[in-house]
Amino acid sequence: MTPPLDSVPAQLRGFEPLGVLAILAILVGSVFGPPVSAVLVLVWAYVAELPLRDLGLAVPADWGRSLVLALLGGIFLKLVAKAIVMPLLGAPPVNVRYQYLAHNGAALPAALITVLVSAAFGEELFFRGYLFERLQRLLGTSVRTLVGIVLLTTALFALAHYHDQGLPGVEQAVVTGLVFGGVFAWRRKLPIVMVAHGAFDLTAVALIYWGWEAKVAHLIFH
C-alpha cells in the first residue's frame, strides 16, 4: 500500500522500507564517486526534510578561528603524515599514482577541483556527515557508540582509497579518517573537517607539483 504523501519524509528519515531503499541508493551511488554520493545525500536530505545541521552543515559560532585552525591543522597533518607517519609505516617517499602532477601546470586545475569538490566536500559529506547521522540515529549517541562509528567510518574511508592508491593510500586514509572523524565527533561542524581535508589534500598536491615529496619524506628518516 502506498504511504500517505505526508509520511514520506518521516519514512525516509527512518529505517522503514523506504528509508532503507534510500540508504541503498546512496551506498550504490557512492561507488560512482564522492560527487555522486554527495548529490544523492543532499537530495535525500531535502526530500526527507532533514535539517542540514543534522548532517553537520552548520557554520561554527567561532567560524573565523575554527576555519583558520582547520586550515593550519590540515597542512600540519599532511606534513606530519609525510615526514613521520608514512615513513614509519614503510610507505614509498612519493605517491606514484599522482606523479603525473609533478611540474604539470596543465593538469593542476583539474586536480585542484577534484581535491575541493570530490574529496573535501564529497567525501566529508558522505563519510562523516551522512554516515554519522544514519549510524547514530540507528545505534544511539553514547560515547561508546560514537567511538565505534568513528572506527567504522574510518575503515570504510580507508578502503575507498585502495583502488587508486593501494596500501599506502589506505594507511594514510586511516590516519586522516581517525583525525577527521574524531574532530567531527567532537565539534559536529562539517565545514571544519571539510576545510582541514581540503588543506591536507592541497598540501599533498603542492608537494607533488613542486617535487618536494621525497625531501619531506626524508626530512627525519633517511
Secondary structure, 3 states (H helix, E strand, C coil): CCCCHHHHHHHHHCCCHHHHHHHHHHHHHHCCCHHHHHHHHHHHHHHCCCCHHHHCCCCCCCHHHHHHHHHHHHHHHHHHHHHHHHHHCCCCCCCHHHHHHCCCCCCHHHHHHHHHHHHHHHHHHHHHHHHHHHHHHHHCCCHHHHHHHHHHHHHHHHHCCHHHHHHHHHHHHHHHHHHHHHHHHHHCCHHHHHHHHHHHHHHHHHHHHCCCHHHHHCCCCC
